[in-house]
Amino acid sequence: MSSIGRSLNLGLVALVVLLTAGTVGATMFYQHSVDTLDQQNEQLREQNEALETDLSQTRQNLSVANEELANLNDSLERTRGDVSQVSTNLEDTEARLDSTQTELESTRAVLTQTEEELSTSRNRIDALVADLNDRRAIQERLETELSTLERVNEDLESANDNLESQIDNLETDVELLGAEIDRLEQRVDRLESDLQSACAAIEGDKPPACDGV
């Protein structure tokens, strides 16, 4: 009978050793998985912070671009007003020129004086025309810059939308990782409970795996 008892005890010890080895292996695999998930979670946090920084900078750039666009619009309106005033002055000058030419035909006594006035008027016309051309060139340049800024604004808005979409995706990934961590923690609890049950079932000396259980 004692020989049979010893055989049974040895078999039970061997079974417990196998169960303990499997539990230790599962625990090490769980620890490795948790470490890997922690590293991935930290990387996601760093990426999320970087994306938030880029989003803030993009929004600042967009605000600056909008201010510059408003300033250009104001400058364009002032330029258009100046062009209108120049056109009015030109019309007034042309009217005075017609009057001068009529006076020239009606009186030859003041021919010299009239010619001088005519030359002066023509110089003024040339100056006004040159100024008008310059203002038109400025207007065209401002309109080109306005179109460029509008395109930049659209690009910034598109980049902003893309960054917000990436942030949403990262937040979803973080939630999924949190759920996976919860599941693994529940599995650890079950493995610890199984280890406690196995150690409690051992009679006599317990293996080192049961220390502290």
C-alpha positions in Angstrom: 0.0 0.0 0.0 2.8 2.4 0.8 4.4 1.8 -2.6 1.1 2.6 -4.3 0.7 5.7 -2.2 4.2 6.9 -3.2 3.4 6.3 -6.8 0.2 8.3 -6.5 2.0 11.2 -4.8 4.7 11.2 -7.4 2.1 11.3 -10.2 0.3 14.1 -8.5 3.5 16.1 -8.0 4.4 15.6 -11.7 0.9 16.8 -12.7 1.2 19.8 -10.5 4.7 20.6 -11.9 3.3 20.4 -15.4 0.4 22.7 -14.5 2.7 25.1 -12.7 5.1 25.3 -15.7 2.1 26.0 -18.0 0.9 28.7 -15.7 4.3 30.3 -15.5 4.7 30.3 -19.2 1.2 31.9 -19.6 2.2 34.5 -17.0 5.4 35.3 -18.9 3.5 35.6 -22.2 1.0 37.9 -20.6 3.7 40.1 -19.1 5.4 40.3 -22.6 2.0 41.2 -24.1 1.4 43.9 -21.5 4.9 45.4 -22.0 4.3 45.4 -25.8 0.9 47.1 -25.4 2.4 49.6 -23.0 5.0 50.5 -25.6 2.5 50.8 -28.3 0.2 52.9 -26.1 3.1 55.3 -25.3 4.0 55.6 -29.0 0.3 56.4 -29.7 0.3 59.1 -27.0 3.5 60.7 -28.4 2.0 60.6 -31.9 -1.2 62.1 -30.6 0.7 65.0 -28.9 2.7 65.6 -32.0 -0.5 65.8 -34.1 -2.1 68.1 -31.6 0.9 70.4 -31.8 0.8 70.3 -35.7 -3.0 71.1 -35.5 -2.4 74.1 -33.2 0.4 75.4 -35.5 -1.8 74.9 -38.6 -4.7 76.8 -36.9 -2.3 79.7 -36.1 -1.0 79.8 -39.6 -4.6 79.8 -40.9 -5.5 82.7 -38.6 -2.5 84.7 -39.9 -3.4 83.9 -43.5 -7.0 85.1 -42.9 -5.7 88.4 -41.4 -3.4 88.9 -44.3 -6.3 88.2 -46.7 -8.5 90.8 -44.9 -5.7 93.4 -45.1 -5.3 92.7 -48.9 -9.0 93.0 -49.4 -9.0 96.4 -47.6 -6.0 97.5 -49.7 -7.7 96.4 -52.9 -10.8 98.4 -52.1 -8.7 101.5 -51.4 -6.9 101.0 -54.7 -10.2 100.7 -56.6 -11.3 103.9 -55.0 -8.1 105.6 -56.1 -8.5 104.3 -59.6 -12.0 105.7 -59.7 -10.7 109.1 -58.5 -8.0 109.1 -61.1 -10.5 108.3 -63.8 -12.7 111.2 -62.6 -9.7 113.5 -62.6 -8.8 112.4 -66.1 -12.3 113.2 -67.3 -12.1 116.6 -65.7 -8.7 117.2 -67.3 -10.1 116.2 -70.7 -13.0 118.5 -70.3 -10.6 121.4 -69.5 -8.5 120.4 -72.5 -11.6 120.7 -74.8 -12.4 124.0 -73.3 -8.8 125.2 -73.8 -8.9 124.1 -77.5 -12.1 126.0 -77.9 -10.5 129.1 -76.4 -7.5 128.6 -78.7 -9.8 128.6 -81.8 -11.7 131.7 -80.5 -8.7 133.8 -79.7 -5.3 134.0 -81.3 -4.1 136.8 -79.1 -3.5 134.4 -76.2 -2.1 131.7 -78.5 1.3 131.4 -76.6 -0.4 131.3 -73.2 -2.9 128.7 -74.4 -0.2 126.5 -75.9 1.7 126.6 -72.6 -1.5 125.6 -70.8 -2.2 122.9 -73.3 1.4 121.5 -72.8 0.9 121.6 -69.1 -2.5 119.8 -69.4 -1.0 117.1 -71.6 1.8 116.6 -69.1 -0.7 116.2 -66.4 -2.7 113.7 -68.6 0.5 111.7 -69.2 1.2 111.6 -65.5 -2.3 110.6 -64.7 -2.3 107.9 -67.4 1.1 106.6 -66.1 -0.3 106.6 -62.5 -3.4 104.9 -63.7 -1.4 102.2 -65.4 0.7 101.7 -62.2 -2.4 101.4 -60.1 -3.9 98.9 -62.5 -0.7 96.9 -62.3 -0.9 97.0 -58.5 -4.5 96.0 -58.6 -3.6 93.0 -60.8 -0.8 92.0 -58.5 -3.1 92.2 -55.4 -5.7 90.2 -57.1 -3.1 87.5 -58.0 -1.9 87.5 -54.4 -5.5 87.3 -53.2 -6.1 84.2 -55.4 -2.8 82.6 -54.0 -3.9 83.3 -50.4 -7.3 81.8 -51.1 -5.6 78.6 -52.4 -3.3 78.5 -49.4 -6.4 78.9 -47.2 -8.1 76.0 -48.8 -5.0 73.9 -48.5 -4.7 74.7 -44.8 -8.3 73.9 -44.2 -7.8 70.5 -46.0 -4.7 69.8 -43.9 -6.7 70.8 -40.7 -9.5 68.3 -41.7 -6.9 65.6 -42.3 -5.3 66.2 -38.9 -8.6 66.1 -37.1 -9.4 62.8 -38.8 -6.1 61.3 -37.7 -6.7 62.4 -34.2 -10.1 60.7 -34.2 -8.5 57.5 -35.5 -5.8 57.6 -32.8 -8.4 58.1 -30.1 -10.3 55.1 -31.4 -7.1 53.0 -31.3 -6.4 54.1 -27.7 -9.9 53.0 -26.7 -9.4 49.6 -28.4 -6.0 49.2 -26.6 -7.7 50.0 -23.3 -10.3 47.3 -23.9 -7.5 44.8 -24.7 -5.7 45.7 -21.5 -8.8 45.1 -19.5 -9.3 41.7 -21.2 -5.7 40.7 -20.4 -6.0 41.8 -16.8 -9.1 39.6 -16.4 -7.1 36.7 -17.9 -4.3 37.3 -15.3 -6.9 37.2 -12.5 -8.2 33.9 -13.8 -4.7 32.5 -14.1 -3.9 33.6 -10.6 -7.1 32.0 -9.3 -6.2 28.7 -11.1 -2.7 28.8 -9.6 -4.1 29.3 -6.1 -6.5 26.4 -6.6 -3.7 24.1 -7.9 -1.4 25.0 -4.9 -4.3 24.4 -2.5 -4.8 20.9 -3.9 -1.1 19.9 -3.3 -0.6 18.0 -0.1 2.8 18.2 1.7 5.6 20.4 0.4 4.5 22.8 -2.3 6.6 23.8 -5.3 8.3 27.3 -5.4 5.6 28.5 -7.8 3.2 28.4 -4.9 5.3 30.7 -2.7 3.3 33.9 -1.9 0.1 32.5 -3.4 
